[in-house]
C-alpha cells in the first residue's frame, strides 16, 4: 500500500507527541524511549538491561498509558511456572468441564519484569509466545492480541537466584538496550519530581488501532538494496571479521550474529525512518540501530572474556571498517518521493 509524503510527516508528528507525553514522567533515557517506539512500529520485542532505580518499569507503564492498549505486568520469580504466564485449564465443578483461564500474556503490552529471575521453562514459554504470537493450552491454540509487544527487564549486577537467558532465546529480542545513570542535571529533575506532590497528567495519544496503522505505514517504507546489503555485511562481519580486514578479532568470537540480525536491522530502519518523517530508509538508520540489534546476537570466546573484550567494543571496530554505502534517493533540490516510487517500480 502506498502512502503520501504528508502521511509520513503526520506520522512523525504523532510519534513526537507520544514522546512528549512519555517524557512528562520520564527524565532522560532518550535512546531507550526511541528504541521502544521503533520496536512498537516494527512489531519487535525489547530487552532492557540496567541497574535498579533507572525507571525501566516506570517507562514501560507510561508507554502503555500513552499508547492505549491492554497492559499486563508479570514479576518473574524463581517459583513462577508457565501456567502463571500463559494460562491453564481449570475444572468447573458446577458444569463438570475444564475451562481455559488465559494468563497475563494476553495483552498488547506485556512487561516481563526481571526476566532472568524465572527458570528456563518459564522463559521458554514467554519466548515461544513472542516468536509464534500464539499460545497452546491443552488442545486449544489461542492467538495473541495485535499489536503485541514484550518489554523485558533484567538486572546485570546480581547473579544469585538468577537464570541467564541462553543466546538462542536472546536472539528472539529485536533490541537489547543498555541504560546507564542519568546526568547530574537529569537526576536533579528526578529528585524534584519525586519529592513534589503534584500529579503528572499523562494523556493518551494513540490507541491500538492507530498503532496498527502506524505499523502498516512502517511496512510501506522503501529500502534500497544497498541498505539491505549494508545490514547483511554488518552481520557477516560479526561471524568472520576477516572479511572486513579484521582477522585479529576472530579469536574473540565463538559465534556470530544469526540471519535475524540483518532482518531486524532493516525492519528497525524502516520504523526509524517513520519516526524521522521519511518514506525511505537510509544506511544511517541501520548504523544507528546496530548496537541494540547486534550486541546480544553473538557469543564471545574465552579469550575475549580473559582480555575484558566487550561486544560493544568489537561492534565499534566492525562499524568503523564496514563502509557506509552512498545511496541516492531523489534529487537533493527536488522531490525525493518521485525517485523512491521509480525505484519501487
Number of C-alpha atoms within 10 A of each C-alpha: 7 11 12 9 14 12 17 23 16 13 20 20 16 16 21 14 17 19 19 16 22 25 18 14 19 22 20 18 18 12 11 20 19 15 22 23 20 28 25 24 27 24 19 23 25 25 22 22 20 18 17 12 9 18 16 23 19 14 19 22 19 20 24 21 19 20 24 20 21 16 19 18 18 18 12 24 17 15 10 17 18 18 16 16 20 22 19 18 14 11 12 11 8 6 8 8 10 12 12 14 13 17 17 17 28 24 20 20 26 23 26 24 21 20 27 24 25 24 21 19 12 23 24 15 17 21 19 15 19 20 13 10 17 16 22 14 15 9 5 8 10 13 12 17 15 17 18 22 25 26 23 25 24 23 17 15 10 11 11 7 12 18 15 17 18 11 13 12 16 17 22 20 25 28 32 24 21 16 17 10 13 14 10 9 10 15 14 13 14 17 10 11 17 10 9 10 8 8 8 11 8 16 17 17 17 19 14 16 13 13 19 17 13 25 21 15 21 27 17 17 24 18 21 18 11 15 24 19 15 21 23 17 17 26 27 20 22 28 18 18 25 14 14 18 13 14 11 9 17 18 14 21 20 15 16 21 21 17 13 16 27 24 17 23 29 25 24 30 31 30 31 29 24 30 24 18 19 24 28 23 26 26 21 14 20 27 18 14 19 25 20 22 27 27 22 24 28 22 18 19 15 14 13 18 11 9 9 10 16 13 20 15 11 18 18 12 13 21 16 10 16 17 12 16 13 10 13 12 19 16 11 8 6 9 12 17 17 12 15 19 13 10 14 9 6
